[in-house]
Amino acid sequence: MNIWKIFKPLALTTANFSRLMFVSEGLAS
């Protein structure tokens, strides 16, 4: 399925980004 090739990297990038934001918020507080 072609959309999965687009969706999967996008989901991984979003997960990595939100984890990065969570870590930087933890360091800031």
PyMOL Python script that loads the backbone (N, CA, C, O; Angstrom):
from pymol import cmd

cmd.read_pdbstr("""\
ATOM      1  N   MET A   1       0.850  -1.200   0.000  1.00  0.00           N
ATOM      2  CA  MET A   1       0.000   0.000   0.000  1.00  0.00           C
ATOM      3  C   MET A   1       0.885   1.249   0.000  1.00  0.00           C
ATOM      4  O   MET A   1       1.792   1.371   0.823  1.00  0.00           O
ATOM      5  N   ASN A   2       0.623   2.155  -0.907  1.00  0.00           N
ATOM      6  CA  ASN A   2       1.525   3.282  -1.113  1.00  0.00           C
ATOM      7  C   ASN A   2       1.475   4.292   0.030  1.00  0.00           C
ATOM      8  O   ASN A   2       2.493   4.883   0.388  1.00  0.00           O
ATOM      9  N   ILE A   3       0.285   4.488   0.601  1.00  0.00           N
ATOM     10  CA  ILE A   3       0.149   5.500   1.658  1.00  0.00           C
ATOM     11  C   ILE A   3       0.940   5.112   2.907  1.00  0.00           C
ATOM     12  O   ILE A   3       1.384   5.978   3.661  1.00  0.00           O
ATOM     13  N   TRP A   4       1.114   3.796   3.121  1.00  0.00           N
ATOM     14  CA  TRP A   4       1.852   3.342   4.296  1.00  0.00           C
ATOM     15  C   TRP A   4       3.309   3.764   4.237  1.00  0.00           C
ATOM     16  O   TRP A   4       3.925   4.040   5.266  1.00  0.00           O
ATOM     17  N   LYS A   5       3.869   3.814   3.005  1.00  0.00           N
ATOM     18  CA  LYS A   5       5.258   4.237   2.838  1.00  0.00           C
ATOM     19  C   LYS A   5       5.436   5.695   3.244  1.00  0.00           C
ATOM     20  O   LYS A   5       6.526   6.104   3.643  1.00  0.00           O
ATOM     21  N   ILE A   6       4.368   6.473   3.141  1.00  0.00           N
ATOM     22  CA  ILE A   6       4.412   7.876   3.546  1.00  0.00           C
ATOM     23  C   ILE A   6       4.081   8.002   5.034  1.00  0.00           C
ATOM     24  O   ILE A   6       4.707   8.772   5.763  1.00  0.00           O
ATOM     25  N   PHE A   7       3.087   7.232   5.465  1.00  0.00           N
ATOM     26  CA  PHE A   7       2.594   7.370   6.836  1.00  0.00           C
ATOM     27  C   PHE A   7       3.579   6.869   7.874  1.00  0.00           C
ATOM     28  O   PHE A   7       3.746   7.490   8.924  1.00  0.00           O
ATOM     29  N   LYS A   8       4.238   5.746   7.590  1.00  0.00           N
ATOM     30  CA  LYS A   8       5.118   5.136   8.587  1.00  0.00           C
ATOM     31  C   LYS A   8       6.284   6.044   8.989  1.00  0.00           C
ATOM     32  O   LYS A   8       6.490   6.248  10.186  1.00  0.00           O
ATOM     33  N   PRO A   9       7.062   6.603   8.042  1.00  0.00           N
ATOM     34  CA  PRO A   9       8.137   7.519   8.434  1.00  0.00           C
ATOM     35  C   PRO A   9       7.605   8.766   9.144  1.00  0.00           C
ATOM     36  O   PRO A   9       8.246   9.296  10.051  1.00  0.00           O
ATOM     37  N   LEU A  10       6.433   9.224   8.720  1.00  0.00           N
ATOM     38  CA  LEU A  10       5.839  10.398   9.360  1.00  0.00           C
ATOM     39  C   LEU A  10       5.497  10.103  10.814  1.00  0.00           C
ATOM     40  O   LEU A  10       5.733  10.931  11.694  1.00  0.00           O
ATOM     41  N   ALA A  11       4.942   8.923  11.060  1.00  0.00           N
ATOM     42  CA  ALA A  11       4.602   8.525  12.425  1.00  0.00           C
ATOM     43  C   ALA A  11       5.857   8.378  13.284  1.00  0.00           C
ATOM     44  O   ALA A  11       5.867   8.775  14.449  1.00  0.00           O
ATOM     45  N   LEU A  12       6.914   7.804  12.703  1.00  0.00           N
ATOM     46  CA  LEU A  12       8.166   7.645  13.441  1.00  0.00           C
ATOM     47  C   LEU A  12       8.783   8.998  13.766  1.00  0.00           C
ATOM     48  O   LEU A  12       9.300   9.205  14.864  1.00  0.00           O
ATOM     49  N   THR A  13       8.726   9.920  12.803  1.00  0.00           N
ATOM     50  CA  THR A  13       9.276  11.256  13.019  1.00  0.00           C
ATOM     51  C   THR A  13       8.499  11.985  14.109  1.00  0.00           C
ATOM     52  O   THR A  13       9.087  12.659  14.956  1.00  0.00           O
ATOM     53  N   THR A  14       7.178  11.848  14.084  1.00  0.00           N
ATOM     54  CA  THR A  14       6.341  12.479  15.103  1.00  0.00           C
ATOM     55  C   THR A  14       6.642  11.916  16.487  1.00  0.00           C
ATOM     56  O   THR A  14       6.700  12.657  17.468  1.00  0.00           O
ATOM     57  N   ALA A  15       6.831  10.601  16.558  1.00  0.00           N
ATOM     58  CA  ALA A  15       7.139   9.958  17.834  1.00  0.00           C
ATOM     59  C   ALA A  15       8.486  10.431  18.369  1.00  0.00           C
ATOM     60  O   ALA A  15       8.619  10.716  19.559  1.00  0.00           O
ATOM     61  N   ASN A  16       9.486  10.516  17.490  1.00  0.00           N
ATOM     62  CA  ASN A  16      10.804  10.981  17.906  1.00  0.00           C
ATOM     63  C   ASN A  16      10.749  12.437  18.347  1.00  0.00           C
ATOM     64  O   ASN A  16      11.393  12.815  19.326  1.00  0.00           O
ATOM     65  N   PHE A  17       9.980  13.258  17.626  1.00  0.00           N
ATOM     66  CA  PHE A  17       9.883  14.677  17.948  1.00  0.00           C
ATOM     67  C   PHE A  17       9.201  14.892  19.298  1.00  0.00           C
ATOM     68  O   PHE A  17       9.665  15.691  20.111  1.00  0.00           O
ATOM     69  N   SER A  18       8.098  14.177  19.534  1.00  0.00           N
ATOM     70  CA  SER A  18       7.380  14.343  20.801  1.00  0.00           C
ATOM     71  C   SER A  18       8.215  13.845  21.970  1.00  0.00           C
ATOM     72  O   SER A  18       8.144  14.397  23.068  1.00  0.00           O
ATOM     73  N   ARG A  19       9.016  12.787  21.733  1.00  0.00           N
ATOM     74  CA  ARG A  19       9.903  12.295  22.790  1.00  0.00           C
ATOM     75  C   ARG A  19      10.995  13.317  23.080  1.00  0.00           C
ATOM     76  O   ARG A  19      11.373  13.525  24.233  1.00  0.00           O
ATOM     77  N   LEU A  20      11.494  13.949  22.034  1.00  0.00           N
ATOM     78  CA  LEU A  20      12.519  14.981  22.200  1.00  0.00           C
ATOM     79  C   LEU A  20      11.963  16.168  22.989  1.00  0.00           C
ATOM     80  O   LEU A  20      12.636  16.705  23.868  1.00  0.00           O
ATOM     81  N   MET A  21      10.733  16.572  22.670  1.00  0.00           N
ATOM     82  CA  MET A  21      10.091  17.673  23.381  1.00  0.00           C
ATOM     83  C   MET A  21       9.881  17.304  24.851  1.00  0.00           C
ATOM     84  O   MET A  21      10.073  18.133  25.740  1.00  0.00           O
ATOM     85  N   PHE A  22       9.483  16.054  25.096  1.00  0.00           N
ATOM     86  CA  PHE A  22       9.251  15.584  26.461  1.00  0.00           C
ATOM     87  C   PHE A  22      10.546  15.623  27.263  1.00  0.00           C
ATOM     88  O   PHE A  22      10.548  16.043  28.421  1.00  0.00           O
ATOM     89  N   VAL A  23      11.647  15.188  26.654  1.00  0.00           N
ATOM     90  CA  VAL A  23      12.946  15.176  27.331  1.00  0.00           C
ATOM     91  C   VAL A  23      13.412  16.599  27.614  1.00  0.00           C
ATOM     92  O   VAL A  23      13.894  16.884  28.710  1.00  0.00           O
ATOM     93  N   SER A  24      13.274  17.498  26.634  1.00  0.00           N
ATOM     94  CA  SER A  24      13.741  18.867  26.841  1.00  0.00           C
ATOM     95  C   SER A  24      12.876  19.593  27.877  1.00  0.00           C
ATOM     96  O   SER A  24      13.370  20.459  28.599  1.00  0.00           O
ATOM     97  N   GLU A  25      11.598  19.245  27.950  1.00  0.00           N
ATOM     98  CA  GLU A  25      10.746  19.821  28.996  1.00  0.00           C
ATOM     99  C   GLU A  25      11.172  19.317  30.367  1.00  0.00           C
ATOM    100  O   GLU A  25      11.169  20.067  31.343  1.00  0.00           O
ATOM    101  N   GLY A  26      11.538  18.042  30.435  1.00  0.00           N
ATOM    102  CA  GLY A  26      11.997  17.460  31.696  1.00  0.00           C
ATOM    103  C   GLY A  26      13.291  18.104  32.167  1.00  0.00           C
ATOM    104  O   GLY A  26      13.489  18.304  33.365  1.00  0.00           O
ATOM    105  N   LEU A  27      14.181  18.432  31.217  1.00  0.00           N
ATOM    106  CA  LEU A  27      15.443  19.071  31.575  1.00  0.00           C
ATOM    107  C   LEU A  27      15.225  20.518  31.996  1.00  0.00           C
ATOM    108  O   LEU A  27      15.942  21.037  32.852  1.00  0.00           O
ATOM    109  N   ALA A  28      14.231  21.169  31.391  1.00  0.00           N
ATOM    110  CA  ALA A  28      13.999  22.585  31.655  1.00  0.00           C
ATOM    111  C   ALA A  28      13.409  22.802  33.052  1.00  0.00           C
ATOM    112  O   ALA A  28      13.704  23.803  33.704  1.00  0.00           O
ATOM    113  N   SER A  29      12.578  21.866  33.505  1.00  0.00           N
ATOM    114  CA  SER A  29      11.910  22.056  34.792  1.00  0.00           C
ATOM    115  C   SER A  29      12.810  21.693  35.969  1.00  0.00           C
ATOM    116  O   SER A  29      12.392  21.799  37.122  1.00  0.00           O
TER     117      SER A  29
END
""", "prot")
cmd.dss("prot")
cmd.show_as("cartoon", "prot")
cmd.util.cbc("prot")
cmd.orient("prot")
